[in-house]
Amino acid sequence: MADQGIDQDLARSGSYRSCAATHAGTANRLNEDAYVNRPDLGLWAVADGAGGHEAGEVASAEVTRLLQTIDGDLSAGEMLVGVRSRLEAAHVRLHTEAARHGTGALVATTVVVVLARDDHFACLWAGDSRAYLLRGHALTMITRDHSLVQALVENGTISEAEAVNHPQANVITRAVGADSDVLELDKRTGQLMAGDRLLLCSDGLSKTLPDERLAELLSGDHDTGAERLIMAALAAGATDNVTVVTIEFGAGHGSAAVAKGAATAASAASEVEAEPGLA
């Protein structure tokens, strides 16, 4: 598998094991994706750059660089504030960078971030990079795409089936560095159970493989999960960059609340009252 250019980044801290990998795709394009894999901070992210050759690479790199400057000694609430402030700082910096490129230039990136503390998580995102929760064999999408196609589905203009191959599937309505002066982030929170797995990915994965296939691949050996997902996307002909971060909440390492939890996958991915710091 090494000849495919896929190098996995494996990490573990406390109750969390995670692995991450990225690939440019089958079209010999510049890889404008980036990721954060820091279980020691309880922090993971995927950023998918936009704005043309090299501009997207600059945007995703700036976001992930700033996120990794967060102090690991912060409380959960302080971590959440720190993530928001760094994404907002990146938004301003990318606006400045775009201005240097001239009128109409765009230097932007989607982002999906997960913060976890004990058995609770918070997910922040802008754009169409996604987060999923796998509980047992049930896969639930935590995020909701900020995209033109998603808006068309929600207002009844097109069906879910029509959205899959829609010609404007790549048009996003929110991003770090986009035209809006204020960065808009959505947030969901939830509680984890032992054995739960989280998946963060760029749309190069989610637009190539159906949810059923994602669930099947994510259910295998965790330590090869990122590589396995990317290899499957490449085999399916993914032309876009593909980036994957998988996170496993370890059995036997969580709190008593996790060990005896009985929530369904759907309820776990819904808005719940998390610990004060992540709510």
N, C-alpha and C positions, 0 to 999 in steps of 0.2 A: 504493500500500500504506500510505501514511501515514495515510489515513483510517481504517485499522483500529487505529490507536493502537499500532503496533509500532515501537519505536525500538531499533535494534541498537546494542550496545556492542562495538566492534571494538578489539582490542588485539594487540600483537605484541612479543615480546622474545626474543632469541636464536633458538633452534630452534623456538619455539612461536608459533603464531598462534591466536587464540581470538576467538569472538564469542558474545554473550549477549543474550537478550531475554526479556521476560515479558509476559503478557497475562492479564487477569482472566477470560477465557472468554466464552461466549455468553449467560450467564444474568444479566449485569449485577450480579455479585457484587463484594464488596470483594476486592482482590488481596492475599492473605496470603502470597504467595511472595516470596522474595528470593534474590539470587545474589551470588557473588564472582567477578570476572573479572580476575585479577592474574597474567598471564604473567611480569611482572617479578619476582614472588615465586615463581613456579612453583606457584601456588595457585589453585584454582577450587572453587566450592561451589554447591549449590542447597539451599535450605531451604523447606519447605512447612509453614506454620503451621497449628496446630489449636487448638481450645478455644473456638470460638464467635466471634461478631462482635468484631473488633479484637484479641482476645487472641492469635489466631494471627499477626496482623501484628506485634504486639509481640515475640513469640517469634522469628520468623524474622529480624526486624531486629536483635535482640540478638545472635543467633548470627553473622550475617554481619558485624556491626559489630566484634565481638570478634576474629573471624578476621583482619580487615584491620589489626589492630594489631600483627601479627607483624613482627618486624624482618627485613628482607630480607638482612641480612648473616650470618644464621645458617647453620650447616652443615645438611646434609640431616637428620641425626639430631636436631639441635636444633629444626628446623622441625617434625618429627613430634611431638616432645614439646610444642612450643608449641601445635600444633593440638589435641592431646588436652587440655592444661591449659585452653585457652580454651573448649572444648566442655564440660568439666567445670564451669568457672566459670559458664557460661551455664545449665547444668542447675540449679545452686544458686540463681542469681538468679531463674530462672523459677519455681522452687518458692516463693521469697519473694513474688514477684509474684502467684502464684496464691492464696497465703494472704491477701493483701490483698483478694481478691475474695470471700472467704468459703468455708465448708466445701464441698468437692466441686468447686470451681472448677479448671479446667485451663488452663494457659498453656504450650503445648508446640509443638515443631516437629520434623519429620523433618529429616535432613540427610545429604547425601552430599558428601564432600570428596575431591579429588584433589590430591596433591602430586607434583611431578615435578622431577627433577634429572638433567641429562644425558639418558641414554636409559632411565632407570628411573622407575617411578611407584609410589606407594602410594595406596590408596583406603580411606577410613574412612567408615562410615555407620551410621545408626540409623533404622529406619523403612522406608518403601517408595519414597522417592525413589531413582532408579537411576543406575548408570553402565554404559555399554556401550563396547566396543572394536570398531571397524570396521577390518579388515585385508583389503585387496583388496575383495572383495564379500561377505566373511563377517562377520556381526555376532554378537558374543558378549556376553552379559550378564555383567558383572563382579560385580555385587552380587547378594545374595539377599534378597528382601523379608522384613522383620520384620513379618508380618501374620498375622491369624487364618486367612485363606484359604490362604496359603502353608503354614501348619502343617497344615491339613486335607488339602492335596494331598500333603504329605510323609508323613503317617500313613495315606494311602490312603482317607480318608473321602470325598473327591471327586476327580474327574479334573481335568486341566489345562483341558479344554474347559468343564467345569462352573464352574471358578474364574473364567472371564472375566466372566460376568454375575451372579456370586454376590451376594445381597442384603447380605452383610456384607463386601464387598470393601474398604470404607474403614476397617475396624477394624485398627489397627496395634498391635503388641505391644512396640515400643521407640520412644522419642522423647526428644529433649533436653527436659527439663522434665516428663517423665512421672512417675508415682507412685513408681517405684523410687528409693531413696536413692542408689544407685550407677548412674551412666550406663554402659550396656553398648554398646560399639562393636565392630563386626566390621571386619577389615582383610584386604585382599588386595594383593599386590604383583606387579609384572610388568615385563618389558622391552619397550621400544618399538622399532619398526622405522620407517625413513623412509617417510613417506606414511600412517602410522597416524593414525586419528582417534578421539578419545574423545568421548562424548556423556554429559552429565549432565542429568537432567531430573526434574521433579516428576511425580506420577502422572497429572496432567491430560493429559500427552502419552502416557505408556506405556499407559494404560488406554483410550486413544482410537484409537491407530494400532497395527496389528500389526507385528511385528519386520521382516517383509519390506518393508513400506512405510518404516519407519525407516531401514533399510539403503539403500533407493533414494534417499530424500531426503538422507541424510547423505553420499552419494557425489557429489552435485553440487558446484557452486562453493562453496568453503568460506566465502567472505566474505559470502554471503547465506544460509548454512545455518540459523542460528537463526530468522530470519524465515520461511524456507521451511517449516521444521518446524512452527512455530506456526500459520502460515496453513493448512497441511494439517489440523492438529488442529481449528482453528475451522471449516473447511469440512466436517469430519466430525461437527460438532456438539458439540465439547467444552464442557461446562457448567462444569467445574472450572477453577481457575487453571492456566495452562500456562507453565512456565518451562524454558528451554533454555540450556545452555552447550555449545558445541562447541570442541574443541581439536585442532589439527593439528600433528603432529610433522614438521617440514619436511625434505623431501628435500634432501640435499646439505649439511645443517647439523648432522647427528648425528655420532656417533663412528664409528670404523671398524667397531666391533662391530655397529652398526645397519646399516651399508651392506651387510655380508655376512651378516646374520642370515637364517636359513631356518626359523624356528619357525612353526608354524601358529597360526591365530587362537585355537584352543582352548587350546593350550599357553601362549600369551602371557597369557591371562586366568586361568590357573591359578596357584596359589601357586608362586613360584619364589624362588630365592635372589637377592635384589636386592643393590645396593651396601649396605654395612653400615648407612648412615644411614637407609635406607628399609625395611630388612628387618623 
